[in-house]
């Protein structure tokens, strides 16, 4: 019988921290799953991209919003609101993102977590 593995984000395998946010990584069952936590005022281009010297994120994302609200703003002009309970797919095209409102934003990332913030 194969071993059952249980993990929790309270004890992640890796943590990537940046101003107004953090991205926790868990490796399990051949997958890399991330949990993003962003504070009000967080914006990808300012708090992640600036440190990477790039203007836009180009990582492909599949995820689910756990709490809060953010937007994904595609370079082509589309702005998509991401709310609690929403499952999302963001293609690997240039985009920015930011928290909307005064509540922290938390999301789980099932695709793209291994490359995010790198």
N, C-alpha and C positions, 0 to 999 in steps of 0.2 A: 504494500500500500504506500502511495506517495504521501509525503508530509503536507499537512494543512498549515498555511502560513497566515498569521494575523498581524497586521500592523496598524498604527494609528498616527495621525498627523501630529499628535502631541510629542512624538519621538521620531521625527523624519530622518531619512537617510542623508539629506542635504538641505541646507537653508541658504537661499540667495537673498540678501538684504540690500535695500536701497532706500533713499529718502522717501518717507511716507508709505513704505510698503515692504512686503516680504513675499517670497515664493518658496514654499516648502515642497520637497521632492520625496516621493516614496517609490522604490523599485519593488515590484511584486508580480509574480507570475509572468515574467518576460515583458511587463509593461512599465512605463515611467509615468506616474500620475502626480500632478502638481496641485497645490492649493495656493491660490493668490489671495492676499489680504492687502487691500489698499485703503488708506485713510482719506477722508474728505480733502480735496485739493490736489490729489495725486493725478498726474498726467504722464503717460508713457514717454512722450517726446522730451519732457523736462526731467523726469526722475529716473528713467532707464536709458532712453536713447542718447541723451546728452553725454552720459558716461561711456557709452559705446561709440560715440561720435557718428551717430546715424539719426536721421530725422524721423524714420518710420519703422515700425515693426513689420517684418515680412514672414513671420512664423505662421504656419497653418495651425488653427486652433479648433478643437472640438471640446466643448465643456458644458458646464451647468452652473448657473448662478445660484449660490446658496443664500445670500442675503445682499441687500443694498441694490444700487443701481449704477450703471456705467454706460458709456456709449462706445461703439467702435465706429470710427470715422474713416471711411475709405478714401484714398487719395483722389479717386474719381468724383468725390462729392457726396456719396451716400453716407448717411449717419443712421446707425442702427442702435436702438436703445435695448439694453440688456437688463432685465428685471428678475427678481427672485423667482426661482422655479423654472426659468427659461433655459432650454437646451440650445446651444449655439454652435454654428459652424462659421468660421471666418477663413476665407481662402488665403493662400500664401501670396497675397498682393499687399502693396504698401498701405498701412493703416496706422492711425493713432488711436488712443483710447484715454478716457478720463472718467473719474468718479463724478456722479451727479448727486447733489444734495449733501446733507450733513451726516449721513450714516456711512460707516465703513462698508466697503464692497468686498465680498468674499465669493470666489468661484473655484470650481474644480476643473482641472484640465486633463483630458484623457488622451489628447493628441497634441503634440507640440511642446510638451513640458520639458523634454530633454534638451531642446534648443532655446527655450525661452530665456531671456535676459542675457544671452551670450553673444 
